[in-house]
């Protein structure tokens, strides 16, 4: 599952695509930027890898972070 020349699979669109394929809250997702927040809303597990400055403050308690 990836972007191509005609479709940018990022943010909410990526979250919806993953939820459609694997089920809502039925997948883990690793990310490091504000663009991953909409995807994490659909993920059952959130993995934060080398986050950009301020990202964890933006996520707050809205996600159950399993690894930071």
PDB file of N, CA, C and O in Angstrom, chain B, residues numbered from 101:
ATOM      1  N   UNK B 101       0.852  -1.154   0.000  1.00  0.00           N
ATOM      2  CA  UNK B 101       0.000   0.000   0.000  1.00  0.00           C
ATOM      3  C   UNK B 101       0.909   1.231   0.000  1.00  0.00           C
ATOM      4  O   UNK B 101       1.692   1.438   0.927  1.00  0.00           O
ATOM      5  N   UNK B 102       0.794   2.038  -1.046  1.00  0.00           N
ATOM      6  CA  UNK B 102       1.675   3.196  -1.163  1.00  0.00           C
ATOM      7  C   UNK B 102       1.068   4.242  -2.090  1.00  0.00           C
ATOM      8  O   UNK B 102       0.121   3.965  -2.826  1.00  0.00           O
ATOM      9  N   UNK B 103       1.620   5.430  -2.042  1.00  0.00           N
ATOM     10  CA  UNK B 103       1.231   6.486  -2.971  1.00  0.00           C
ATOM     11  C   UNK B 103       1.735   6.141  -4.365  1.00  0.00           C
ATOM     12  O   UNK B 103       2.672   5.360  -4.528  1.00  0.00           O
ATOM     13  N   UNK B 104       1.095   6.738  -5.368  1.00  0.00           N
ATOM     14  CA  UNK B 104       1.596   6.617  -6.734  1.00  0.00           C
ATOM     15  C   UNK B 104       1.473   7.986  -7.404  1.00  0.00           C
ATOM     16  O   UNK B 104       1.154   8.971  -6.740  1.00  0.00           O
ATOM     17  N   UNK B 105       1.715   8.052  -8.678  1.00  0.00           N
ATOM     18  CA  UNK B 105       1.735   9.342  -9.373  1.00  0.00           C
ATOM     19  C   UNK B 105       0.375  10.035  -9.415  1.00  0.00           C
ATOM     20  O   UNK B 105       0.314  11.242  -9.647  1.00  0.00           O
ATOM     21  N   UNK B 106      -0.713   9.302  -9.198  1.00  0.00           N
ATOM     22  CA  UNK B 106      -2.029   9.922  -9.263  1.00  0.00           C
ATOM     23  C   UNK B 106      -2.749   9.977  -7.917  1.00  0.00           C
ATOM     24  O   UNK B 106      -3.798  10.613  -7.807  1.00  0.00           O
ATOM     25  N   UNK B 107      -2.202   9.323  -6.895  1.00  0.00           N
ATOM     26  CA  UNK B 107      -2.896   9.264  -5.612  1.00  0.00           C
ATOM     27  C   UNK B 107      -1.889   9.346  -4.470  1.00  0.00           C
ATOM     28  O   UNK B 107      -1.009   8.494  -4.349  1.00  0.00           O
ATOM     29  N   UNK B 108      -2.020  10.375  -3.633  1.00  0.00           N
ATOM     30  CA  UNK B 108      -1.126  10.550  -2.491  1.00  0.00           C
ATOM     31  C   UNK B 108      -1.765   9.911  -1.261  1.00  0.00           C
ATOM     32  O   UNK B 108      -2.698  10.462  -0.678  1.00  0.00           O
ATOM     33  N   UNK B 109      -1.262   8.764  -0.881  1.00  0.00           N
ATOM     34  CA  UNK B 109      -1.799   8.034   0.262  1.00  0.00           C
ATOM     35  C   UNK B 109      -1.095   8.523   1.525  1.00  0.00           C
ATOM     36  O   UNK B 109      -0.049   8.004   1.914  1.00  0.00           O
ATOM     37  N   UNK B 110      -1.694   9.535   2.154  1.00  0.00           N
ATOM     38  CA  UNK B 110      -1.086  10.171   3.321  1.00  0.00           C
ATOM     39  C   UNK B 110      -2.188  10.660   4.256  1.00  0.00           C
ATOM     40  O   UNK B 110      -3.296  10.969   3.817  1.00  0.00           O
ATOM     41  N   UNK B 111      -1.877  10.725   5.532  1.00  0.00           N
ATOM     42  CA  UNK B 111      -2.814  11.271   6.501  1.00  0.00           C
ATOM     43  C   UNK B 111      -4.098  10.470   6.586  1.00  0.00           C
ATOM     44  O   UNK B 111      -4.072   9.242   6.655  1.00  0.00           O
ATOM     45  N   UNK B 112      -5.222  11.172   6.581  1.00  0.00           N
ATOM     46  CA  UNK B 112      -6.528  10.527   6.740  1.00  0.00           C
ATOM     47  C   UNK B 112      -6.794   9.489   5.655  1.00  0.00           C
ATOM     48  O   UNK B 112      -7.362   8.435   5.938  1.00  0.00           O
ATOM     49  N   UNK B 113      -6.391   9.774   4.416  1.00  0.00           N
ATOM     50  CA  UNK B 113      -6.600   8.809   3.327  1.00  0.00           C
ATOM     51  C   UNK B 113      -5.869   7.504   3.608  1.00  0.00           C
ATOM     52  O   UNK B 113      -6.397   6.423   3.345  1.00  0.00           O
ATOM     53  N   UNK B 114      -4.660   7.602   4.140  1.00  0.00           N
ATOM     54  CA  UNK B 114      -3.903   6.396   4.475  1.00  0.00           C
ATOM     55  C   UNK B 114      -4.581   5.650   5.624  1.00  0.00           C
ATOM     56  O   UNK B 114      -4.682   4.423   5.590  1.00  0.00           O
ATOM     57  N   UNK B 115      -5.040   6.373   6.630  1.00  0.00           N
ATOM     58  CA  UNK B 115      -5.741   5.750   7.748  1.00  0.00           C
ATOM     59  C   UNK B 115      -6.987   5.012   7.296  1.00  0.00           C
ATOM     60  O   UNK B 115      -7.244   3.892   7.737  1.00  0.00           O
ATOM     61  N   UNK B 116      -7.759   5.632   6.423  1.00  0.00           N
ATOM     62  CA  UNK B 116      -8.971   4.999   5.900  1.00  0.00           C
ATOM     63  C   UNK B 116      -8.636   3.767   5.070  1.00  0.00           C
ATOM     64  O   UNK B 116      -9.320   2.749   5.170  1.00  0.00           O
ATOM     65  N   UNK B 117      -7.593   3.850   4.256  1.00  0.00           N
ATOM     66  CA  UNK B 117      -7.193   2.711   3.426  1.00  0.00           C
ATOM     67  C   UNK B 117      -6.736   1.535   4.288  1.00  0.00           C
ATOM     68  O   UNK B 117      -7.098   0.390   4.017  1.00  0.00           O
ATOM     69  N   UNK B 118      -5.950   1.810   5.314  1.00  0.00           N
ATOM     70  CA  UNK B 118      -5.491   0.740   6.204  1.00  0.00           C
ATOM     71  C   UNK B 118      -6.659   0.129   6.974  1.00  0.00           C
ATOM     72  O   UNK B 118      -6.729  -1.090   7.131  1.00  0.00           O
ATOM     73  N   UNK B 119      -7.574   0.965   7.454  1.00  0.00           N
ATOM     74  CA  UNK B 119      -8.743   0.461   8.175  1.00  0.00           C
ATOM     75  C   UNK B 119      -9.628  -0.374   7.257  1.00  0.00           C
ATOM     76  O   UNK B 119     -10.197  -1.376   7.690  1.00  0.00           O
ATOM     77  N   UNK B 120      -9.747   0.026   6.007  1.00  0.00           N
ATOM     78  CA  UNK B 120     -10.538  -0.741   5.042  1.00  0.00           C
ATOM     79  C   UNK B 120      -9.915  -2.107   4.775  1.00  0.00           C
ATOM     80  O   UNK B 120     -10.617  -3.109   4.641  1.00  0.00           O
ATOM     81  N   UNK B 121      -8.608  -2.128   4.701  1.00  0.00           N
ATOM     82  CA  UNK B 121      -7.903  -3.375   4.384  1.00  0.00           C
ATOM     83  C   UNK B 121      -7.802  -4.322   5.581  1.00  0.00           C
ATOM     84  O   UNK B 121      -8.003  -5.529   5.441  1.00  0.00           O
ATOM     85  N   UNK B 122      -7.489  -3.769   6.765  1.00  0.00           N
ATOM     86  CA  UNK B 122      -7.217  -4.610   7.930  1.00  0.00           C
ATOM     87  C   UNK B 122      -8.294  -4.559   9.008  1.00  0.00           C
ATOM     88  O   UNK B 122      -8.334  -5.420   9.887  1.00  0.00           O
ATOM     89  N   UNK B 123      -9.165  -3.558   8.945  1.00  0.00           N
ATOM     90  CA  UNK B 123     -10.188  -3.374   9.968  1.00  0.00           C
ATOM     91  C   UNK B 123      -9.830  -2.215  10.888  1.00  0.00           C
ATOM     92  O   UNK B 123      -8.661  -1.963  11.184  1.00  0.00           O
ATOM     93  N   UNK B 124     -10.865  -1.524  11.328  1.00  0.00           N
ATOM     94  CA  UNK B 124     -10.671  -0.396  12.238  1.00  0.00           C
ATOM     95  C   UNK B 124     -10.059  -0.884  13.547  1.00  0.00           C
ATOM     96  O   UNK B 124     -10.559  -1.830  14.156  1.00  0.00           O
ATOM     97  N   UNK B 125      -8.981  -0.242  13.975  1.00  0.00           N
ATOM     98  CA  UNK B 125      -8.254  -0.576  15.209  1.00  0.00           C
ATOM     99  C   UNK B 125      -7.632  -1.965  15.173  1.00  0.00           C
ATOM    100  O   UNK B 125      -7.320  -2.529  16.222  1.00  0.00           O
ATOM    101  N   UNK B 126      -7.448  -2.526  13.975  1.00  0.00           N
ATOM    102  CA  UNK B 126      -6.928  -3.892  13.845  1.00  0.00           C
ATOM    103  C   UNK B 126      -5.533  -3.933  13.227  1.00  0.00           C
ATOM    104  O   UNK B 126      -5.132  -4.959  12.678  1.00  0.00           O
ATOM    105  N   UNK B 127      -4.801  -2.846  13.307  1.00  0.00           N
ATOM    106  CA  UNK B 127      -3.434  -2.826  12.781  1.00  0.00           C
ATOM    107  C   UNK B 127      -2.572  -1.920  13.655  1.00  0.00           C
ATOM    108  O   UNK B 127      -3.081  -1.053  14.366  1.00  0.00           O
ATOM    109  N   UNK B 128      -1.285  -2.130  13.589  1.00  0.00           N
ATOM    110  CA  UNK B 128      -0.307  -1.278  14.270  1.00  0.00           C
ATOM    111  C   UNK B 128       0.284  -0.332  13.235  1.00  0.00           C
ATOM    112  O   UNK B 128       0.403  -0.679  12.060  1.00  0.00           O
ATOM    113  N   UNK B 129       0.653   0.869  13.680  1.00  0.00           N
ATOM    114  CA  UNK B 129       1.229   1.821  12.740  1.00  0.00           C
ATOM    115  C   UNK B 129       2.345   2.604  13.407  1.00  0.00           C
ATOM    116  O   UNK B 129       2.161   3.179  14.480  1.00  0.00           O
ATOM    117  N   UNK B 130       3.495   2.621  12.768  1.00  0.00           N
ATOM    118  CA  UNK B 130       4.653   3.365  13.267  1.00  0.00           C
ATOM    119  C   UNK B 130       4.799   4.658  12.474  1.00  0.00           C
ATOM    120  O   UNK B 130       4.656   4.668  11.252  1.00  0.00           O
ATOM    121  N   UNK B 131       5.082   5.739  13.177  1.00  0.00           N
ATOM    122  CA  UNK B 131       5.275   7.012  12.508  1.00  0.00           C
ATOM    123  C   UNK B 131       6.080   7.969  13.362  1.00  0.00           C
ATOM    124  O   UNK B 131       6.456   7.659  14.493  1.00  0.00           O
ATOM    125  N   UNK B 132       6.339   9.148  12.792  1.00  0.00           N
ATOM    126  CA  UNK B 132       7.168  10.112  13.506  1.00  0.00           C
ATOM    127  C   UNK B 132       6.765  11.569  13.287  1.00  0.00           C
ATOM    128  O   UNK B 132       7.467  12.473  13.740  1.00  0.00           O
ATOM    129  N   UNK B 133       5.646  11.813  12.602  1.00  0.00           N
ATOM    130  CA  UNK B 133       5.309  13.204  12.301  1.00  0.00           C
ATOM    131  C   UNK B 133       3.825  13.488  12.488  1.00  0.00           C
ATOM    132  O   UNK B 133       3.021  12.577  12.687  1.00  0.00           O
ATOM    133  N   UNK B 134       3.480  14.773  12.419  1.00  0.00           N
ATOM    134  CA  UNK B 134       2.086  15.184  12.568  1.00  0.00           C
ATOM    135  C   UNK B 134       1.202  14.583  11.480  1.00  0.00           C
ATOM    136  O   UNK B 134      -0.009  14.464  11.664  1.00  0.00           O
ATOM    137  N   UNK B 135       1.789  14.206  10.363  1.00  0.00           N
ATOM    138  CA  UNK B 135       1.017  13.613   9.275  1.00  0.00           C
ATOM    139  C   UNK B 135       0.553  12.201   9.616  1.00  0.00           C
ATOM    140  O   UNK B 135      -0.326  11.659   8.946  1.00  0.00           O
ATOM    141  N   UNK B 136       1.136  11.604  10.646  1.00  0.00           N
ATOM    142  CA  UNK B 136       0.745  10.261  11.066  1.00  0.00           C
ATOM    143  C   UNK B 136      -0.424  10.273  12.050  1.00  0.00           C
ATOM    144  O   UNK B 136      -1.047   9.232  12.261  1.00  0.00           O
ATOM    145  N   UNK B 137      -0.734  11.400  12.647  1.00  0.00           N
ATOM    146  CA  UNK B 137      -1.812  11.474  13.638  1.00  0.00           C
ATOM    147  C   UNK B 137      -3.145  10.980  13.075  1.00  0.00           C
ATOM    148  O   UNK B 137      -3.818  10.201  13.751  1.00  0.00           O
ATOM    149  N   UNK B 138      -3.563  11.389  11.872  1.00  0.00           N
ATOM    150  CA  UNK B 138      -4.825  10.871  11.343  1.00  0.00           C
ATOM    151  C   UNK B 138      -4.810   9.355  11.130  1.00  0.00           C
ATOM    152  O   UNK B 138      -5.850   8.705  11.239  1.00  0.00           O
ATOM    153  N   UNK B 139      -3.655   8.797  10.831  1.00  0.00           N
ATOM    154  CA  UNK B 139      -3.538   7.341  10.661  1.00  0.00           C
ATOM    155  C   UNK B 139      -3.682   6.670  12.019  1.00  0.00           C
ATOM    156  O   UNK B 139      -4.375   5.660  12.143  1.00  0.00           O
ATOM    157  N   UNK B 140      -3.032   7.225  13.036  1.00  0.00           N
ATOM    158  CA  UNK B 140      -3.084   6.640  14.375  1.00  0.00           C
ATOM    159  C   UNK B 140      -4.501   6.581  14.921  1.00  0.00           C
ATOM    160  O   UNK B 140      -4.804   5.712  15.739  1.00  0.00           O
ATOM    161  N   UNK B 141      -5.372   7.478  14.492  1.00  0.00           N
ATOM    162  CA  UNK B 141      -6.769   7.455  14.953  1.00  0.00           C
ATOM    163  C   UNK B 141      -7.465   6.161  14.539  1.00  0.00           C
ATOM    164  O   UNK B 141      -8.429   5.741  15.178  1.00  0.00           O
ATOM    165  N   UNK B 142      -6.982   5.534  13.479  1.00  0.00           N
ATOM    166  CA  UNK B 142      -7.565   4.282  12.985  1.00  0.00           C
ATOM    167  C   UNK B 142      -6.827   3.047  13.496  1.00  0.00           C
ATOM    168  O   UNK B 142      -7.338   1.931  13.396  1.00  0.00           O
ATOM    169  N   UNK B 143      -5.625   3.244  14.042  1.00  0.00           N
ATOM    170  CA  UNK B 143      -4.762   2.120  14.437  1.00  0.00           C
ATOM    171  C   UNK B 143      -5.106   1.601  15.830  1.00  0.00           C
ATOM    172  O   UNK B 143      -5.532   2.354  16.706  1.00  0.00           O
ATOM    173  N   UNK B 144      -4.910   0.304  16.010  1.00  0.00           N
ATOM    174  CA  UNK B 144      -5.088  -0.301  17.325  1.00  0.00           C
ATOM    175  C   UNK B 144      -3.870  -0.107  18.200  1.00  0.00           C
ATOM    176  O   UNK B 144      -3.982  -0.042  19.424  1.00  0.00           O
ATOM    177  N   UNK B 145      -2.712  -0.015  17.580  1.00  0.00           N
ATOM    178  CA  UNK B 145      -1.464   0.217  18.295  1.00  0.00           C
ATOM    179  C   UNK B 145      -0.700   1.335  17.607  1.00  0.00           C
ATOM    180  O   UNK B 145      -0.590   1.367  16.381  1.00  0.00           O
ATOM    181  N   UNK B 146      -0.176   2.244  18.403  1.00  0.00           N
ATOM    182  CA  UNK B 146       0.591   3.378  17.898  1.00  0.00           C
ATOM    183  C   UNK B 146       2.044   3.203  18.318  1.00  0.00           C
ATOM    184  O   UNK B 146       2.341   3.002  19.495  1.00  0.00           O
ATOM    185  N   UNK B 147       2.935   3.281  17.354  1.00  0.00           N
ATOM    186  CA  UNK B 147       4.366   3.188  17.613  1.00  0.00           C
ATOM    187  C   UNK B 147       4.990   4.500  17.151  1.00  0.00           C
ATOM    188  O   UNK B 147       4.903   4.860  15.977  1.00  0.00           O
ATOM    189  N   UNK B 148       5.619   5.210  18.081  1.00  0.00           N
ATOM    190  CA  UNK B 148       6.247   6.488  17.766  1.00  0.00           C
ATOM    191  C   UNK B 148       7.751   6.268  17.661  1.00  0.00           C
ATOM    192  O   UNK B 148       8.391   5.790  18.598  1.00  0.00           O
ATOM    193  N   UNK B 149       8.302   6.624  16.508  1.00  0.00           N
ATOM    194  CA  UNK B 149       9.725   6.410  16.243  1.00  0.00           C
ATOM    195  C   UNK B 149      10.398   7.757  15.995  1.00  0.00           C
ATOM    196  O   UNK B 149      10.042   8.464  15.052  1.00  0.00           O
ATOM    197  N   UNK B 150      11.359   8.112  16.828  1.00  0.00           N
ATOM    198  CA  UNK B 150      12.120   9.350  16.647  1.00  0.00           C
ATOM    199  C   UNK B 150      11.199  10.524  16.282  1.00  0.00           C
ATOM    200  O   UNK B 150      11.335  11.097  15.201  1.00  0.00           O
ATOM    201  N   UNK B 151      10.269  10.885  17.167  1.00  0.00           N
ATOM    202  CA  UNK B 151       9.254  11.884  16.820  1.00  0.00           C
ATOM    203  C   UNK B 151       9.818  13.282  16.598  1.00  0.00           C
ATOM    204  O   UNK B 151      10.790  13.697  17.230  1.00  0.00           O
ATOM    205  N   UNK B 152       9.171  13.992  15.677  1.00  0.00           N
ATOM    206  CA  UNK B 152       9.528  15.389  15.477  1.00  0.00           C
ATOM    207  C   UNK B 152       9.126  16.176  16.721  1.00  0.00           C
ATOM    208  O   UNK B 152       8.270  15.745  17.494  1.00  0.00           O
ATOM    209  N   UNK B 153       9.750  17.322  16.898  1.00  0.00           N
ATOM    210  CA  UNK B 153       9.534  18.157  18.081  1.00  0.00           C
ATOM    211  C   UNK B 153       8.044  18.469  18.274  1.00  0.00           C
ATOM    212  O   UNK B 153       7.368  18.916  17.347  1.00  0.00           O
ATOM    213  N   UNK B 154       7.546  18.227  19.484  1.00  0.00           N
ATOM    214  CA  UNK B 154       6.172  18.564  19.830  1.00  0.00           C
ATOM    215  C   UNK B 154       5.139  17.524  19.454  1.00  0.00           C
ATOM    216  O   UNK B 154       3.963  17.685  19.781  1.00  0.00           O
ATOM    217  N   UNK B 155       5.540  16.465  18.780  1.00  0.00           N
ATOM    218  CA  UNK B 155       4.562  15.480  18.317  1.00  0.00           C
ATOM    219  C   UNK B 155       3.832  14.802  19.470  1.00  0.00           C
ATOM    220  O   UNK B 155       2.609  14.664  19.421  1.00  0.00           O
ATOM    221  N   UNK B 156       4.540  14.382  20.490  1.00  0.00           N
ATOM    222  CA  UNK B 156       3.895  13.675  21.597  1.00  0.00           C
ATOM    223  C   UNK B 156       2.896  14.575  22.316  1.00  0.00           C
ATOM    224  O   UNK B 156       1.887  14.089  22.828  1.00  0.00           O
ATOM    225  N   UNK B 157       3.160  15.869  22.362  1.00  0.00           N
ATOM    226  CA  UNK B 157       2.204  16.803  22.951  1.00  0.00           C
ATOM    227  C   UNK B 157       0.930  16.872  22.113  1.00  0.00           C
ATOM    228  O   UNK B 157      -0.164  16.999  22.664  1.00  0.00           O
ATOM    229  N   UNK B 158       1.059  16.791  20.799  1.00  0.00           N
ATOM    230  CA  UNK B 158      -0.104  16.837  19.907  1.00  0.00           C
ATOM    231  C   UNK B 158      -0.936  15.567  20.014  1.00  0.00           C
ATOM    232  O   UNK B 158      -2.162  15.615  19.910  1.00  0.00           O
ATOM    233  N   UNK B 159      -0.278  14.435  20.221  1.00  0.00           N
ATOM    234  CA  UNK B 159      -0.987  13.158  20.326  1.00  0.00           C
ATOM    235  C   UNK B 159      -1.714  13.080  21.664  1.00  0.00           C
ATOM    236  O   UNK B 159      -2.855  12.621  21.726  1.00  0.00           O
ATOM    237  N   UNK B 160      -1.060  13.525  22.731  1.00  0.00           N
ATOM    238  CA  UNK B 160      -1.675  13.520  24.054  1.00  0.00           C
ATOM    239  C   UNK B 160      -2.166  12.143  24.448  1.00  0.00           C
ATOM    240  O   UNK B 160      -1.470  11.145  24.260  1.00  0.00           O
ATOM    241  N   UNK B 161      -3.367  12.095  24.994  1.00  0.00           N
ATOM    242  CA  UNK B 161      -3.966  10.834  25.437  1.00  0.00           C
ATOM    243  C   UNK B 161      -4.876  10.228  24.378  1.00  0.00           C
ATOM    244  O   UNK B 161      -5.602   9.276  24.664  1.00  0.00           O
ATOM    245  N   UNK B 162      -4.852  10.759  23.168  1.00  0.00           N
ATOM    246  CA  UNK B 162      -5.762  10.272  22.129  1.00  0.00           C
ATOM    247  C   UNK B 162      -5.353   8.922  21.569  1.00  0.00           C
ATOM    248  O   UNK B 162      -6.119   8.297  20.835  1.00  0.00           O
ATOM    249  N   UNK B 163      -4.147   8.461  21.908  1.00  0.00           N
ATOM    250  CA  UNK B 163      -3.672   7.171  21.402  1.00  0.00           C
ATOM    251  C   UNK B 163      -2.998   6.405  22.527  1.00  0.00           C
ATOM    252  O   UNK B 163      -2.402   6.990  23.432  1.00  0.00           O
ATOM    253  N   UNK B 164      -3.103   5.097  22.452  1.00  0.00           N
ATOM    254  CA  UNK B 164      -2.421   4.223  23.398  1.00  0.00           C
ATOM    255  C   UNK B 164      -1.063   3.887  22.798  1.00  0.00           C
ATOM    256  O   UNK B 164      -0.938   2.938  22.024  1.00  0.00           O
ATOM    257  N   UNK B 165      -0.060   4.658  23.151  1.00  0.00           N
ATOM    258  CA  UNK B 165       1.274   4.485  22.581  1.00  0.00           C
ATOM    259  C   UNK B 165       1.935   3.278  23.233  1.00  0.00           C
ATOM    260  O   UNK B 165       2.078   3.229  24.454  1.00  0.00           O
ATOM    261  N   UNK B 166       2.342   2.293  22.409  1.00  0.00           N
ATOM    262  CA  UNK B 166       2.941   1.089  22.970  1.00  0.00           C
ATOM    263  C   UNK B 166       4.453   1.142  22.983  1.00  0.00           C
ATOM    264  O   UNK B 166       5.093   0.379  23.706  1.00  0.00           O
ATOM    265  N   UNK B 167       5.031   2.027  22.198  1.00  0.00           N
ATOM    266  CA  UNK B 167       6.483   2.152  22.153  1.00  0.00           C
ATOM    267  C   UNK B 167       6.825   3.574  21.776  1.00  0.00           C
ATOM    268  O   UNK B 167       6.211   4.152  20.879  1.00  0.00           O
ATOM    269  N   UNK B 168       7.788   4.129  22.449  1.00  0.00           N
ATOM    270  CA  UNK B 168       8.171   5.516  22.184  1.00  0.00           C
ATOM    271  C   UNK B 168       9.675   5.618  22.098  1.00  0.00           C
ATOM    272  O   UNK B 168      10.209   6.705  21.880  1.00  0.00           O
TER     273      UNK B 168
END
